[in-house]
């Protein structure tokens, strides 16, 4: 990792965002009050960043300003997550897809650039199948939607529900450390942020509905088949890591081989959050692809 922006110098989201202008706000998207972090010139193309399961917009604080130089960039709390609305129903993938469509409509843009990590990548892939005309380019970052591993599914469910049902410093820290190749990447600031989110009234019930995708039959019907991956026409970067705790490198390689217009990139010494663990490398790979420089 680049020592100048390693976990030893990263102390807070304020430090991440110090180099540029940004704002936090809410928009109404199909009746869902949706929280966002935003940076960038409205005249630039729109880029939307989607977090993983149980996550929130701060997943991308180490990337927002770098991308704002080229894109009008939004990192959102997906429906049921963060400080966005939490309707009382299970959150299968199409729920997130329709929420994303409503966000795009609310922002009044015909086409966007889209990048999703983990669950966010799964949502992005399904969105590309359902609304291909709304996408310019897409990044699938350690994305879900291709595996059915009972051990991993149970691990996600156990760690997440423990952190939400009893959001102590240690339970929240354990949930975050599982994501990272180096547990030291988990800062106090990140723990405190997620702890506050998990302490919201009704969060435990919402998370139980989010966790429906960790149930075998529900996950199976939401996963993409080989035919689904092969039907995606959007220019795509599949970005993987060598220490992802959710799926091996060959999963990402297979996804990239199936999507007709896909490229594959591998980041080393990273777990499930490469955009946070090694932001300098991620930002370069990510921007090079989105800007058509590779």
Secondary structure by P-SEA (a helix, b strand, c coil): ccccccccccccccccccccccccccccccccccccccccccccbbbbbbbcccccccccccccccccccccccccccccccccccccccccaaaaaaaaaaaaaaacccbbbbbbccaaaaaaaaaaacccccccbbbbcccccccccaaaaaaaaaaaaaaaacccaaaaaaaaaaaccccccccaaaaaaaaaaaaccaaaaaaaaaaccccaaaaaaacccaaaaaaccccccbbbbcccccccaaaaaaaaaaccbbbbbbbcccccccccccaaaaaaaaaaaaaccc
